[in-house]
Amino acid sequence: MRVAVIGSRDICGLTPDFIIPYLPKNTTQLISGGAKGVDFLAQKVAEARSLPLLCLRPNYNRYGRRAPILRNYEICRHAELVLAFWNMNSPGTRSAILYCIRHGIPVRVIPVEK
């Protein structure tokens, strides 16, 4: 199962051990955006679990200021499940969650503190 791990960039203090219990047993690939915060933890989880990581970065040259939000949508489209570690404030994560809901992509929201 292709699992996207997304979330707020300003979340700190979490370790890969916090994310691992949320991964389905049949996870075959992680998908992330390559930013700091939760995206960085996704990379560490992929390394710890020897899972391939698809890292989709924003294309600022092509999309300008909309690049991060469009990248978030692309991450969701590649996933069979989206795990959203959200501080209940980040507009980018919120937008990705709503995108999943609108497009029928399974999403699980895990509230976290900054």
mmCIF file of the C-alpha atoms, coordinates in Angstrom:
data_MODEL
# 
_entry.id   MODEL 
# 
loop_
_atom_site.group_PDB 
_atom_site.id 
_atom_site.type_symbol 
_atom_site.label_atom_id 
_atom_site.label_alt_id 
_atom_site.label_comp_id 
_atom_site.label_asym_id 
_atom_site.label_entity_id 
_atom_site.label_seq_id 
_atom_site.pdbx_PDB_ins_code 
_atom_site.Cartn_x 
_atom_site.Cartn_y 
_atom_site.Cartn_z 
_atom_site.occupancy 
_atom_site.B_iso_or_equiv 
_atom_site.pdbx_formal_charge 
_atom_site.auth_seq_id 
_atom_site.auth_comp_id 
_atom_site.auth_asym_id 
_atom_site.auth_atom_id 
_atom_site.pdbx_PDB_model_num 
ATOM 1   C CA . MET A 1 1   ? 0.000   0.000  0.000   1.00 0.00 ? 1   MET A CA 1 
ATOM 2   C CA . ARG A 1 2   ? 1.289   3.443  -0.950  1.00 0.00 ? 2   ARG A CA 1 
ATOM 3   C CA . VAL A 1 3   ? 0.987   5.693  2.108   1.00 0.00 ? 3   VAL A CA 1 
ATOM 4   C CA . ALA A 1 4   ? 1.458   9.454  2.080   1.00 0.00 ? 4   ALA A CA 1 
ATOM 5   C CA . VAL A 1 5   ? 2.758   10.988 5.293   1.00 0.00 ? 5   VAL A CA 1 
ATOM 6   C CA . ILE A 1 6   ? 1.936   14.686 5.362   1.00 0.00 ? 6   ILE A CA 1 
ATOM 7   C CA . GLY A 1 7   ? 1.761   17.371 7.999   1.00 0.00 ? 7   GLY A CA 1 
ATOM 8   C CA . SER A 1 8   ? 2.764   20.685 9.366   1.00 0.00 ? 8   SER A CA 1 
ATOM 9   C CA . ARG A 1 9   ? 6.326   21.919 8.899   1.00 0.00 ? 9   ARG A CA 1 
ATOM 10  C CA . ASP A 1 10  ? 6.485   23.499 12.340  1.00 0.00 ? 10  ASP A CA 1 
ATOM 11  C CA . ILE A 1 11  ? 5.822   20.315 14.284  1.00 0.00 ? 11  ILE A CA 1 
ATOM 12  C CA . CYS A 1 12  ? 8.900   19.424 16.265  1.00 0.00 ? 12  CYS A CA 1 
ATOM 13  C CA . GLY A 1 13  ? 9.688   16.997 19.019  1.00 0.00 ? 13  GLY A CA 1 
ATOM 14  C CA . LEU A 1 14  ? 8.204   13.999 17.205  1.00 0.00 ? 14  LEU A CA 1 
ATOM 15  C CA . THR A 1 15  ? 10.286  10.976 16.318  1.00 0.00 ? 15  THR A CA 1 
ATOM 16  C CA . PRO A 1 16  ? 9.801   8.288  13.680  1.00 0.00 ? 16  PRO A CA 1 
ATOM 17  C CA . ASP A 1 17  ? 8.545   6.050  16.504  1.00 0.00 ? 17  ASP A CA 1 
ATOM 18  C CA . PHE A 1 18  ? 5.489   8.309  16.758  1.00 0.00 ? 18  PHE A CA 1 
ATOM 19  C CA . ILE A 1 19  ? 4.557   7.743  13.109  1.00 0.00 ? 19  ILE A CA 1 
ATOM 20  C CA . ILE A 1 20  ? 5.349   4.031  12.738  1.00 0.00 ? 20  ILE A CA 1 
ATOM 21  C CA . PRO A 1 21  ? 2.304   2.716  14.683  1.00 0.00 ? 21  PRO A CA 1 
ATOM 22  C CA . TYR A 1 22  ? -0.019  4.508  12.238  1.00 0.00 ? 22  TYR A CA 1 
ATOM 23  C CA . LEU A 1 23  ? 1.430   2.743  9.185   1.00 0.00 ? 23  LEU A CA 1 
ATOM 24  C CA . PRO A 1 24  ? -0.625  -0.175 7.883   1.00 0.00 ? 24  PRO A CA 1 
ATOM 25  C CA . LYS A 1 25  ? 1.199   -3.502 8.024   1.00 0.00 ? 25  LYS A CA 1 
ATOM 26  C CA . ASN A 1 26  ? 0.985   -3.774 4.232   1.00 0.00 ? 26  ASN A CA 1 
ATOM 27  C CA . THR A 1 27  ? 2.741   -0.447 3.565   1.00 0.00 ? 27  THR A CA 1 
ATOM 28  C CA . THR A 1 28  ? 4.972   -0.833 0.507   1.00 0.00 ? 28  THR A CA 1 
ATOM 29  C CA . GLN A 1 29  ? 5.978   2.786  -0.139  1.00 0.00 ? 29  GLN A CA 1 
ATOM 30  C CA . LEU A 1 30  ? 5.931   6.151  1.612   1.00 0.00 ? 30  LEU A CA 1 
ATOM 31  C CA . ILE A 1 31  ? 5.159   9.394  -0.191  1.00 0.00 ? 31  ILE A CA 1 
ATOM 32  C CA . SER A 1 32  ? 6.171   12.772 1.163   1.00 0.00 ? 32  SER A CA 1 
ATOM 33  C CA . GLY A 1 33  ? 6.998   16.322 0.178   1.00 0.00 ? 33  GLY A CA 1 
ATOM 34  C CA . GLY A 1 34  ? 10.608  16.643 1.274   1.00 0.00 ? 34  GLY A CA 1 
ATOM 35  C CA . ALA A 1 35  ? 10.038  19.609 3.593   1.00 0.00 ? 35  ALA A CA 1 
ATOM 36  C CA . LYS A 1 36  ? 11.031  19.951 7.241   1.00 0.00 ? 36  LYS A CA 1 
ATOM 37  C CA . GLY A 1 37  ? 8.816   18.734 10.068  1.00 0.00 ? 37  GLY A CA 1 
ATOM 38  C CA . VAL A 1 38  ? 6.561   15.772 9.299   1.00 0.00 ? 38  VAL A CA 1 
ATOM 39  C CA . ASP A 1 39  ? 8.021   15.296 5.805   1.00 0.00 ? 39  ASP A CA 1 
ATOM 40  C CA . PHE A 1 40  ? 11.493  14.885 7.309   1.00 0.00 ? 40  PHE A CA 1 
ATOM 41  C CA . LEU A 1 41  ? 10.114  12.301 9.738   1.00 0.00 ? 41  LEU A CA 1 
ATOM 42  C CA . ALA A 1 42  ? 8.582   10.399 6.816   1.00 0.00 ? 42  ALA A CA 1 
ATOM 43  C CA . GLN A 1 43  ? 12.043  10.143 5.286   1.00 0.00 ? 43  GLN A CA 1 
ATOM 44  C CA . LYS A 1 44  ? 13.433  8.782  8.562   1.00 0.00 ? 44  LYS A CA 1 
ATOM 45  C CA . VAL A 1 45  ? 10.588  6.244  8.816   1.00 0.00 ? 45  VAL A CA 1 
ATOM 46  C CA . ALA A 1 46  ? 11.262  5.073  5.252   1.00 0.00 ? 46  ALA A CA 1 
ATOM 47  C CA . GLU A 1 47  ? 14.927  4.587  6.122   1.00 0.00 ? 47  GLU A CA 1 
ATOM 48  C CA . ALA A 1 48  ? 14.132  2.777  9.387   1.00 0.00 ? 48  ALA A CA 1 
ATOM 49  C CA . ARG A 1 49  ? 11.628  0.443  7.681   1.00 0.00 ? 49  ARG A CA 1 
ATOM 50  C CA . SER A 1 50  ? 13.614  0.022  4.440   1.00 0.00 ? 50  SER A CA 1 
ATOM 51  C CA . LEU A 1 51  ? 10.660  1.358  2.475   1.00 0.00 ? 51  LEU A CA 1 
ATOM 52  C CA . PRO A 1 52  ? 11.008  3.196  -0.823  1.00 0.00 ? 52  PRO A CA 1 
ATOM 53  C CA . LEU A 1 53  ? 10.242  6.900  -0.519  1.00 0.00 ? 53  LEU A CA 1 
ATOM 54  C CA . LEU A 1 54  ? 8.635   8.938  -3.277  1.00 0.00 ? 54  LEU A CA 1 
ATOM 55  C CA . CYS A 1 55  ? 9.577   12.535 -2.525  1.00 0.00 ? 55  CYS A CA 1 
ATOM 56  C CA . LEU A 1 56  ? 7.523   15.079 -4.471  1.00 0.00 ? 56  LEU A CA 1 
ATOM 57  C CA . ARG A 1 57  ? 8.885   18.604 -4.180  1.00 0.00 ? 57  ARG A CA 1 
ATOM 58  C CA . PRO A 1 58  ? 7.102   21.801 -5.220  1.00 0.00 ? 58  PRO A CA 1 
ATOM 59  C CA . ASN A 1 59  ? 7.860   23.017 -8.743  1.00 0.00 ? 59  ASN A CA 1 
ATOM 60  C CA . TYR A 1 60  ? 8.185   26.761 -8.156  1.00 0.00 ? 60  TYR A CA 1 
ATOM 61  C CA . ASN A 1 61  ? 9.530   27.435 -11.648 1.00 0.00 ? 61  ASN A CA 1 
ATOM 62  C CA . ARG A 1 62  ? 6.358   26.112 -13.229 1.00 0.00 ? 62  ARG A CA 1 
ATOM 63  C CA . TYR A 1 63  ? 3.677   26.982 -10.656 1.00 0.00 ? 63  TYR A CA 1 
ATOM 64  C CA . GLY A 1 64  ? 5.089   29.880 -8.636  1.00 0.00 ? 64  GLY A CA 1 
ATOM 65  C CA . ARG A 1 65  ? 3.376   30.532 -5.302  1.00 0.00 ? 65  ARG A CA 1 
ATOM 66  C CA . ARG A 1 66  ? 0.822   27.772 -5.910  1.00 0.00 ? 66  ARG A CA 1 
ATOM 67  C CA . ALA A 1 67  ? 3.578   25.149 -6.136  1.00 0.00 ? 67  ALA A CA 1 
ATOM 68  C CA . PRO A 1 68  ? 3.314   23.830 -2.546  1.00 0.00 ? 68  PRO A CA 1 
ATOM 69  C CA . ILE A 1 69  ? -0.455  23.379 -2.628  1.00 0.00 ? 69  ILE A CA 1 
ATOM 70  C CA . LEU A 1 70  ? -0.362  21.691 -6.045  1.00 0.00 ? 70  LEU A CA 1 
ATOM 71  C CA . ARG A 1 71  ? 2.458   19.446 -4.809  1.00 0.00 ? 71  ARG A CA 1 
ATOM 72  C CA . ASN A 1 72  ? 0.280   18.490 -1.801  1.00 0.00 ? 72  ASN A CA 1 
ATOM 73  C CA . TYR A 1 73  ? -2.530  17.461 -4.135  1.00 0.00 ? 73  TYR A CA 1 
ATOM 74  C CA . GLU A 1 74  ? -0.103  15.410 -6.216  1.00 0.00 ? 74  GLU A CA 1 
ATOM 75  C CA . ILE A 1 75  ? 1.085   13.609 -3.085  1.00 0.00 ? 75  ILE A CA 1 
ATOM 76  C CA . CYS A 1 76  ? -2.518  12.731 -2.245  1.00 0.00 ? 76  CYS A CA 1 
ATOM 77  C CA . ARG A 1 77  ? -3.226  11.455 -5.766  1.00 0.00 ? 77  ARG A CA 1 
ATOM 78  C CA . HIS A 1 78  ? -0.274  9.051  -5.571  1.00 0.00 ? 78  HIS A CA 1 
ATOM 79  C CA . ALA A 1 79  ? -1.427  7.579  -2.251  1.00 0.00 ? 79  ALA A CA 1 
ATOM 80  C CA . GLU A 1 80  ? -3.813  4.795  -1.374  1.00 0.00 ? 80  GLU A CA 1 
ATOM 81  C CA . LEU A 1 81  ? -3.928  6.194  2.174   1.00 0.00 ? 81  LEU A CA 1 
ATOM 82  C CA . VAL A 1 82  ? -2.956  9.620  3.492   1.00 0.00 ? 82  VAL A CA 1 
ATOM 83  C CA . LEU A 1 83  ? -1.801  10.022 7.091   1.00 0.00 ? 83  LEU A CA 1 
ATOM 84  C CA . ALA A 1 84  ? -2.113  13.702 8.002   1.00 0.00 ? 84  ALA A CA 1 
ATOM 85  C CA . PHE A 1 85  ? -0.259  14.715 11.166  1.00 0.00 ? 85  PHE A CA 1 
ATOM 86  C CA . TRP A 1 86  ? -1.888  18.089 11.690  1.00 0.00 ? 86  TRP A CA 1 
ATOM 87  C CA . ASN A 1 87  ? -1.414  20.816 14.294  1.00 0.00 ? 87  ASN A CA 1 
ATOM 88  C CA . MET A 1 88  ? -5.043  21.869 13.626  1.00 0.00 ? 88  MET A CA 1 
ATOM 89  C CA . ASN A 1 89  ? -3.723  25.148 12.230  1.00 0.00 ? 89  ASN A CA 1 
ATOM 90  C CA . SER A 1 90  ? -1.593  24.594 9.130   1.00 0.00 ? 90  SER A CA 1 
ATOM 91  C CA . PRO A 1 91  ? -3.552  25.727 6.057   1.00 0.00 ? 91  PRO A CA 1 
ATOM 92  C CA . GLY A 1 92  ? -1.539  23.531 3.678   1.00 0.00 ? 92  GLY A CA 1 
ATOM 93  C CA . THR A 1 93  ? -2.267  20.347 5.599   1.00 0.00 ? 93  THR A CA 1 
ATOM 94  C CA . ARG A 1 94  ? -5.911  21.368 5.975   1.00 0.00 ? 94  ARG A CA 1 
ATOM 95  C CA . SER A 1 95  ? -6.186  21.919 2.242   1.00 0.00 ? 95  SER A CA 1 
ATOM 96  C CA . ALA A 1 96  ? -4.683  18.478 1.530   1.00 0.00 ? 96  ALA A CA 1 
ATOM 97  C CA . ILE A 1 97  ? -7.116  16.829 3.972   1.00 0.00 ? 97  ILE A CA 1 
ATOM 98  C CA . LEU A 1 98  ? -10.071 18.524 2.283   1.00 0.00 ? 98  LEU A CA 1 
ATOM 99  C CA . TYR A 1 99  ? -8.725  17.514 -1.137  1.00 0.00 ? 99  TYR A CA 1 
ATOM 100 C CA . CYS A 1 100 ? -8.657  13.877 -0.012  1.00 0.00 ? 100 CYS A CA 1 
ATOM 101 C CA . ILE A 1 101 ? -12.212 14.066 1.298   1.00 0.00 ? 101 ILE A CA 1 
ATOM 102 C CA . ARG A 1 102 ? -13.504 15.683 -1.916  1.00 0.00 ? 102 ARG A CA 1 
ATOM 103 C CA . HIS A 1 103 ? -11.773 13.112 -4.126  1.00 0.00 ? 103 HIS A CA 1 
ATOM 104 C CA . GLY A 1 104 ? -12.500 9.982  -2.101  1.00 0.00 ? 104 GLY A CA 1 
ATOM 105 C CA . ILE A 1 105 ? -8.898  9.381  -1.075  1.00 0.00 ? 105 ILE A CA 1 
ATOM 106 C CA . PRO A 1 106 ? -8.732  7.633  2.306   1.00 0.00 ? 106 PRO A CA 1 
ATOM 107 C CA . VAL A 1 107 ? -7.270  10.038 4.863   1.00 0.00 ? 107 VAL A CA 1 
ATOM 108 C CA . ARG A 1 108 ? -6.611  9.685  8.563   1.00 0.00 ? 108 ARG A CA 1 
ATOM 109 C CA . VAL A 1 109 ? -6.064  12.882 10.539  1.00 0.00 ? 109 VAL A CA 1 
ATOM 110 C CA . ILE A 1 110 ? -3.791  12.581 13.573  1.00 0.00 ? 110 ILE A CA 1 
ATOM 111 C CA . PRO A 1 111 ? -3.892  15.747 15.718  1.00 0.00 ? 111 PRO A CA 1 
ATOM 112 C CA . VAL A 1 112 ? -0.500  16.790 17.079  1.00 0.00 ? 112 VAL A CA 1 
ATOM 113 C CA . GLU A 1 113 ? 0.793   19.753 19.048  1.00 0.00 ? 113 GLU A CA 1 
ATOM 114 C CA . LYS A 1 114 ? 3.497   22.093 17.780  1.00 0.00 ? 114 LYS A CA 1 
# 
